[in-house]
């Protein structure tokens, strides 16, 4: 083999080595870049997961929807107390650790959106409270909260325009709420009743889901006139007992029953609120209190 051939082979070998080294370097850079991208994606996923956990953890386990409707176009005069009641009760519930969504003079859309917001907050350990002050109507065996923009001339309109109390309770149960508290101050003579061929006063008996507690301003099928005060008799007494420092008054069922007795006595039996319960545990209005299971 002559010198020229050896030189050519050596030059070719060096070129091959150079190309191989360049190829190895390129592959290494690609692997490094891919690893960096994977690490960044993993870190991003961890941050997103942490944010979601923080968001879920920040949601209160005590949530309330408070509705006060006063200005109904079909009524001869505005109701003076529901908005005041909603504001006063909102302040009391927030003091007790509830995350409160309050709406005033709510339309059908307002109420529908508020119920959707309530459902979005519910988790397995949630205590959910619903308050409605305004006009309520029973149709069949259901009770409906009436929005201020309702156009009602017949019973079918109530089903279309109103918001069913039972439907809200069923939704809270479906989304996993551990307990449901309901206060309905809606047993008023409303301006729609006499438009119906047949009508029933007040609210119908409400079928409660498991672990629920209901307080209404009167017994089923009866109505009450508004009092002369800034707040309704029901809300005034309820606020008094929620604010009580007595240990036995911190339990929600005890508070509802004490409110019932106080109003009945003050009205000499003319207004007797109703309390219904399917509670399986004691529910306290004090956020720091851990409820105990009810004895069998």
Secondary structure, 3 states (H helix, E strand, C coil): CCHHHHHHHHHHHHHHHHHHHHHHHHHHHHHHHHHHHHHHHHHHHHHHHHHHHHHHHHCCCEEEEEEECCCCCCCCCCCCCHHHHHHHHHHHHHHCCCEEEEEECCCHHHHHHHHHHHHHHCCCCCEEEEEEECCEEEECCEEEECCCCCCCCCHHHHHHHCEEHHHHHHHHHHCCCCEEEEEEECCCCCCCHHHCCCCCCCCCCCCCCCCEEEEECCCCCCCCCCCCCCCCHHHHHHHHHHCCCCHHHCEHHHHHHHHHHHHHHHCCCCCCCEEEECCCECCECCCCCCCCECCC
